[in-house]
Every structure is written in structure tokens, then in C-alpha cells.
């Protein structure tokens, strides 16, 4: 009889049945090199608490040790879920905000592939319509005929990324209306005539239209936590300046973190009291710098933390022919396409309009060269 206090292990041998000839009395075949099967049994002992994370407890399953690899895996899964939630919010916001452009404008657009995987030419317009109460000279209220305050072409998708600004005072032939400044096309025939005018002037097809909503654009910048702008001194009075119910922008030379109102005012600045000699080309370059700053902020870690809020605000800042997936593809194409070099159509001189006004003229050689560079992305 075994001693109950004996902790020494003991061995139990299992005999195999003699199904085949040639096996010995223990059921083993010496020719096959059989060895006896056995189990080693030990007496139970109390587990050390330090072993609980190494050995499973009865009925609790096996505990998995926390490792650096598992932490990285969980963080990656959380990041994917964060991006997925943000993409869903973007699509929902785009669906709610969806404000289709006019049928005439949509008919004027040319078809193209998906905005993420195929090169697309997008015309971005910002009109000079102002909210009710604006006292800025020459401005029109939202809903009334207005001129395009900014005209910017983007080449996005399939790895392409290029921009080309057309100065608003460039004189062109507006179909059905004769020679005038290109920004007048929007006032004369809305976005459809603006698209047709740009296509005829540059000899290219426009695939999509984006109209910037001046009322909601600052909210997008604020959702990003502002953007970083670096440049010279700027002092401008938008909508008549603060004293007249508008907004006064003051930026010293150097780098600044600017909010939504400041970014919008900077993009719209035409008369800079710090540099009275600035012209419409300077304004067009500044608009591209604001867009470049916005892109840089979108791909920053700070924006990743704010991504759901940014995704909700972005579709509300524009009106477009594109639905949610195409808009999302446009953003993705802009991000993965790399930083575009800002380009502005360079005028060769001044020209007098039929009504006696003055505008800018661009020679054909400059125009062809700019278009070629733009289409190459």
C-alpha cells in the first residue's frame, strides 16, 4: 500500500492487445522497434500564484500572455475600425448634404473612371456670393447672380496630382456672350456655362465640378483643428472689415496656425494692405497654398485623432455632382497622389474689354504649355 505522503512519481504501463503474430507477451513487436507506452503520474501539489499566468486554472481556460506583438495587432485593428467608422460617417454626411448641381451643368461634364483609380479633371469654383448682411463692395448675396471668385482645376486619381489656377480677370470668349473676364461666365450662365467656358478656353474635358460653400468651409478647417500657413504679411478687410460687420485679417510675416475664418479670408484676399502691388496671380497662388496646407493637415496624426469629426464636416463644405463614394475617392486620390506643385496660368499682358474695362490676356504658347504640364499630373 502506497504511502499517502509519498510525492514520488509512479509509472503506469499500458499493455497493447496482441492482434498480430510476432509480438511478445507485452504486445510489442521487437522488429518494429516498439517501446512500451507509459504515463508518469505525480502527486498533486499546490500551485504557486506566480504560475497562474503560465498555467491554466481549472475551468478558466488558458490565459494568453500580453506581448508587444499582440499590442501592435490590437492597435492596428483599432486603427482600421477608426478609419472604417470615419468612412461611414463621410458617406452618411455626403448623402444628407447631397446637393446636386443643375442638370445643365451635369450634362456639360464628361465621364471618367473612379476618382481614386483613374485620372480625373475637377473644376473647383468659389463664387463671390456673400451671406446676408455683407457690406463688401461688389459682392452679391447668396442665391443671386454672382461671379466665380476662384477658378481652380485639379488633376486627381490614379497617382496623378496637379493643380492649375486661372486668374479670375483672364479675358476669354464666353460662348454666346462674346469676350469678357472668365469669372463672368458663372454670373451669365451658372456653373454649366463656367464649365463650358473653361473647356473651350483650355481645350480639355472637365469630369467633375466642386463648388466651395463659403458658409461651411470654415467649419471644415476648424474640424481639422486649423491649418498651418507660412507667408508674408497680410492685412485685408473682408466684407467691409470688422468695423462694417465683416472680417479683418491680420497676419504677420512667418508661420501661423489659422482657423476657419482666417483661412477663408486669406483665400479671398485681393487687396493686401501690407503689399498693395499684389495682383490676381498672388491671390491665386495663395488659394493653392491654403489648399496645400489643408492637404498636409489631412494626412497628419492630429487629423487621424479627429478623423470622424473631419469626415462628417468635409462633405458639407462643398456642392458637387459627385456622390459620397466618388467624393471619398477624390480625397483618397489627393492624399496618395503626393503634393502637387502650385501652378497659375501666367498672363502675357493686359487687354481692353469691349465695355472699356481691363483684363488679363494669356498667349497661346503659355496656355498650351500649362495644359500639358497639368494633364501629365
N, C-alpha and C positions, 0 to 999 in steps of 0.2 A: 504494500500500500504506500502510495507516494506521500511524502511529507508536504503538507499544505503550505509550509513556509519556504519550500524549496523553489527558487526562482530560475533554476537552471532549465534551459530549453530541452525538449524531448522530441524525438523523431518518430513520425508515423509512416510506415511503408504501405503502399497500396499494391496488392497483387493483381496482375493482369490475367484474364482468362486465357486458357490455352486453346485458342481456336485453330492454330496451325501446328503442324508437326515440326519437330526440330527445336521446340522451345524447351527450356529446362523446367524444373519444378516450380520455379518462381514466375513462369510465364515470360521469360526473357529469351531473346534469340542472340546467342553469342556471336553468330556470324554477322549480324547486323550492327554489332557494337552497342546493343541496348544497354541502358543503365537504369537502375531502379528509380521510379518516381517516388518522391517523398515530400513531406511537408514538415516544416520546422515550426513547432508551436512554442510560444513563450508565455510566461505568466503575465497577467495584466498588471500594469503599473500606472500610477497617477501621472497625467501629462503635465509637463511644465508649462505655465502660462505663456512663456516665451515661444513655445512651439505652436501656439494656436494659429498664427498666421502662416505656418508652414505645413500643418497637417489638418485635414478636415475634421470638424467635430461631428458627432453622431447626429444625423437628421438635419444638419445645417448646410450640407453641400460643401463644395470646395471653394475656399476663399482665393480670389485672384490677387496677386501681389501688384501694387501700384509701381509702374515703371515709367521711365521717360518716354519710351515708345508708345505706351498706352495714353499718356497725357497728350502727346502730339496728335495721336489718332483722334482722341475726343475733341481736341481743339479744332482739328481740320473738319470734323463732322459738324461742329457748331458753326464754323465759318460758312460752310456750304448751306446750312439751314438758314443762316442770316441773309445770305445772298438770295436764296430762293424766296424767302418771305418778302424781301425788298422788291424782287422782280414781280411778284404777285401784286404788291401794293402799287407799283408803277402801272401795271396793266389795268388794274381796277380804277385808278385815278384817271388814266387816259380814257377809259370807257365813260366815266362820269363826266369828264371835262370835254369829251369829244365835241368839237365844233367844226363841222365840215366846211370847207371853203365853198364858194359858189360853184354851181355846175359848170358855168362858163370857164372858170379857172381850172377846174379838174379836167375838162375836155382839152385844154391847152397843153396840159402836161404830157410828157412822153413816158411810155412804160419802161421799166428796168427791172433787174433782178432784186433779190432780197438785199436790204440796205447793209447787212453785216458782211455778206459774202461777195457782193457784186458792186463794182464802182457805180456810184450814183451822183448826179449833179443836183444839188439842192439850192434853191434860191431863198435866201433869208431876207425878209423885209421888216423894217420897223417904220411905222408911219408917224407923222408929226401930229396925229390926233392927241389931244390932251384931255385929262379929266375935267369935269365941270368945275368952273371956278378959276381955271388957269388964266393968268394975265400976261403970258408970254406973247410978244408981238409976232403976228403971222401964224399963230397956232390955230388949229381948228378943234372943236370939241369932238370927242369920240362919237362916231355914228354919222358925222358929216363928211363931205369930201375932203380928203387930206392927201398930202404928198408923202412919198416914201422918204423917211428921214435917213435911212441907211439901206444900202443895197450891197449884199454880200453873197458871193457864190461859194459853196463848199463842195469839194470832191471827196466823197467818203465811201468806204466799203471795199472789201476785197484787198485790203492792205493799202489802198490809196488814201491820201490825206493832203489836201491842198485848199487854199483859200484865195479868193480874188475879190477885192472891193472895187466897186465902180463909184467914183465921186458923184455925188448927187447932182452937181451942176454940169455934168458932162452933156454936151449937146448932141442929140441923136434924132433920127427920123422916127417919130411915133406913128405907127400905122393908122392911117385915116385922119391924122391931126397935124401933119407936117413937122417941121423942125422945132424942137423945144428941149428944155432940160429933161434928162431921163426920169427925174423924180416926179415930173408932171404926169407921166403915164398912169400912175396909181390914182391920181385925182380925176383924170379924164375917163378912165375905164375900169378902175378897180384892179385887183390882183391879176385878172386874166389878161388885161392889156399890158400890165407890167411884165408878165411872163413873156408875152409875145414880143414886146419891145426888146427885152434882153436877148431873147433867142435870135431875133433878126439882126440885132446890132453886133453880137459876137459870133454868130453862125454856129451855135451849139444848141443841143436839146436840153431842156430843163425837165428833170424827172419828178421832183417833189418841191413843194412850197412850204415854208415855215414863216409865219408872221409872229413877231415878238409881241407879247401882251405887256405893254408898259406898266399896267396896273399890278400885274402879278410877278413880273421879272424880279423886283427887289426881294420878294418872298423866297424865291429860289436861292438867291445869293445868301440871304440870311439863314436859310436852312442848311447851307454849306458851312455856316459859321464865318461868312465873309471870304474875300479873296485877297491875295497879295498883289499889289500894283507897285511897280517901280518906274519912275519917270521924273520929268521936270516939274517945276512949279505950275499949278493950275488954280486959277481963281475964276469961276464962272457963275453967272446968275441965271438959273433955270426957272422958267415960268415967272419971270419978273423978279426973281430973288426973294429972299426971306421977308424983306420989308413989304413986298407986294403980294404975299400969300404963296410965293413959290419956294424955291430952294436955292441956297447959296453954297457952292462947293469951294472949299479952301484946302489945298494940298501943297505942302512944301516939297521942294526937290528931295528925292530919295525914295525909300521903300516904305509903303504904308499897308496896313490891314484895313480894307474898306468894307463897309456894309452895303446892303442892297441899294439904298437911296444914293449913296455916294457912287456906286458902280454905274447906276443908270445915268446919273448926272454927268459922270465922266465920259460915258459913251456918247452922250448927246451934246457935249460941249462944242460950240462953234466959235464963240468969241472968248478967248482966254486973256484975261487982263494982265497975266504975267508975260504973255508973249502975243502982243497984238498982231504980229505979222503971220501968225499961223493961218493956214488955209484949209480947204476941204480935204486935202490929202492927209494933213496931220490928223484931222478928225477921223478919217477912215482907218489910218494906222492905229489910232488909239482904240477904236472899236475892236480891232483884231487883237490888240493887247489885252483887252478886257476878256474876250472870248478865250484867249490863250491862258489867262490867269484862272478862268473858270475851269478849263480842262485840267490844269495842274492840280486844282483843288479836288476835283472829282476823283482823281487817282491817288489821293493822299490817304494815309491811315486815319486821319481825323474824320474824313468823309465816310470811311468804312464803318466807323462807330455810329455815325449819323445816317447811315445808308437808308433805312426805312423812311425817315422824315424827308430826305432828299428825293427819294423815289416818288413819294406822294406829291411833292411840290413841283417837280420838273414838268410834268405834262400840263400843269395849269399855267405855265409861263408862256405857252405858245398856242397858236392855232395852226392846224396843218391838214393836208389831205391824207396824211399817214395815220393809220390806226395804231393801237398800242404795240403790237409786235414789231412793226416797221420802225416806230419811234425808238423802241428799245434797241433794235438793230443799229439804228443811226448812232445812238450813244455808244454802243459797243464798238462800232466801226471807227468812231472818232478816238476812242481810248486806245485801241490796239493798233491803229494806223500810224502812231507816232506823232510827234509835234510838227505841225505844218509851218512852213516859212511864210510869214505875212507878206502878201503882195497886193499892190494897189495899181490900178490902171493909170499910167502916167500921162498926163496931158502934154501936148506939144505946144500949146498956146491958147490964146483967148479968141473968142468968136462972138460976133454980134447977132442977136436973135432978130427975127422979123419984127417983133414988137419993140425993138430998141434995147432990150436987155442984153446982158453979157453972160457968157457961159464959157465952158472949157471944151477944147477940141483935142481929140486923140488921133494921131495919124494911123494909117492902116498897118504899117510895119510894126509899130508898138503893140497894136491890138492883136495881130496875128501871133507875135512872139509871146505875149501874155497868155493867150488862149492855149497855145501849145504847151507851155510850162504847166498851166493849170490842169490840162487833161492828162498829162503824164503823172500827176499826183506827186 
